[in-house]
């Protein structure tokens, strides 16, 4: 039981890294699947514009994958920003309040 608990933290970063790296692969796969669906629809129905419909669906799926990855990363960023260790923005705002930016006489 202790061995499984020790292995879990080691595997989690690897899975998260693979998830981030797979974004490019998922974009290519989404477009290729859209092209394949469009090609099959064109062959079965002999309507030429169905190919372009499949391409558009594939591109839309790739954009959706990028949006989902962005949303996930932004959520992680927000969680990280809440931690006091990384609250640099708040410290900078407090430092700027202390500064005197009045007129200077030279």
C-alpha positions as CSV (number, residue, x, y, z in Angstrom):
1,X,0.0,0.0,0.0
2,X,2.9,2.4,0.8
3,X,4.5,1.7,-2.5
4,X,1.4,2.8,-4.4
5,X,1.3,6.0,-2.5
6,X,4.9,6.7,-3.2
7,X,4.5,6.1,-6.9
8,X,1.5,8.3,-7.4
9,X,3.3,11.6,-6.9
10,X,6.0,10.6,-9.3
11,X,3.6,9.6,-12.1
12,X,1.3,12.7,-11.8
13,X,3.9,15.2,-13.2
14,X,4.6,12.9,-16.1
15,X,0.9,12.6,-16.9
16,X,0.5,16.4,-16.7
17,X,3.5,16.9,-19.0
18,X,2.2,14.4,-21.5
19,X,-1.2,16.1,-21.4
20,X,0.4,19.5,-22.3
21,X,2.5,17.9,-25.1
22,X,-0.4,16.2,-26.6
23,X,-2.1,19.5,-27.6
24,X,-0.2,19.7,-30.9
25,X,-0.9,16.0,-31.6
26,X,-4.6,16.4,-30.9
27,X,-4.8,19.4,-33.2
28,X,-3.3,17.4,-36.1
29,X,-5.5,14.4,-35.4
30,X,-8.6,16.6,-35.2
31,X,-7.9,18.1,-38.6
32,X,-7.0,14.8,-40.2
33,X,-10.2,13.2,-38.8
34,X,-12.3,16.1,-40.2
35,X,-10.6,15.6,-43.6
36,X,-11.3,11.9,-43.5
37,X,-14.9,12.4,-42.6
38,X,-15.3,15.0,-45.3
39,X,-13.6,12.7,-47.9
40,X,-15.9,9.8,-46.9
41,X,-19.0,11.9,-47.1
42,X,-18.0,13.2,-50.5
43,X,-17.4,9.7,-51.8
44,X,-20.7,8.3,-50.4
45,X,-22.9,11.2,-51.5
46,X,-20.8,12.6,-54.4
47,X,-21.5,16.1,-53.1
48,X,-18.2,18.1,-53.4
49,X,-18.8,20.7,-50.6
50,X,-19.2,18.0,-48.0
51,X,-15.4,17.5,-48.1
52,X,-15.0,21.2,-47.1
53,X,-17.6,20.7,-44.4
54,X,-15.5,17.9,-42.9
55,X,-12.4,20.1,-43.1
56,X,-14.2,22.9,-41.3
57,X,-15.4,20.5,-38.6
58,X,-11.8,19.3,-38.1
59,X,-10.5,22.8,-37.8
60,X,-13.3,23.7,-35.3
61,X,-12.4,20.7,-33.2
62,X,-8.7,21.7,-33.2
63,X,-9.7,25.2,-32.1
64,X,-11.9,23.7,-29.4
65,X,-8.9,21.6,-28.2
66,X,-6.8,24.7,-27.9
67,X,-9.5,26.6,-26.0
68,X,-9.9,23.7,-23.5
69,X,-6.2,23.6,-22.9
70,X,-6.1,27.3,-22.4
71,X,-9.0,27.2,-20.0
72,X,-7.3,24.5,-18.0
73,X,-4.0,26.4,-17.8
74,X,-5.7,29.6,-16.9
75,X,-7.5,27.9,-14.1
76,X,-4.2,26.5,-12.8
77,X,-2.7,29.9,-13.0
78,X,-5.5,31.4,-11.0
79,X,-5.1,28.7,-8.3
80,X,-1.3,29.5,-8.2
81,X,-1.9,33.3,-8.0
82,X,-4.0,32.8,-4.9
83,X,-1.1,31.4,-3.0
84,X,0.7,34.0,-0.9
85,X,4.1,32.8,-2.0
86,X,3.3,34.0,-5.6
87,X,1.4,37.2,-4.7
88,X,3.9,39.5,-6.3
89,X,1.3,41.6,-8.0
90,X,-0.2,42.6,-4.6
91,X,3.3,43.5,-3.3
92,X,4.0,45.7,-6.4
93,X,0.8,47.6,-5.9
94,X,1.6,48.2,-2.3
95,X,5.1,49.4,-3.2
96,X,3.7,51.8,-5.8
97,X,1.4,53.4,-3.2
98,X,4.4,54.4,-1.2
99,X,6.2,56.1,-4.0
100,X,6.0,59.9,-4.4
101,X,5.4,60.9,-8.0
102,X,4.9,64.6,-7.3
103,X,6.5,67.5,-9.2
104,X,10.2,67.9,-8.8
105,X,12.0,71.2,-8.9
106,X,15.4,71.1,-10.5
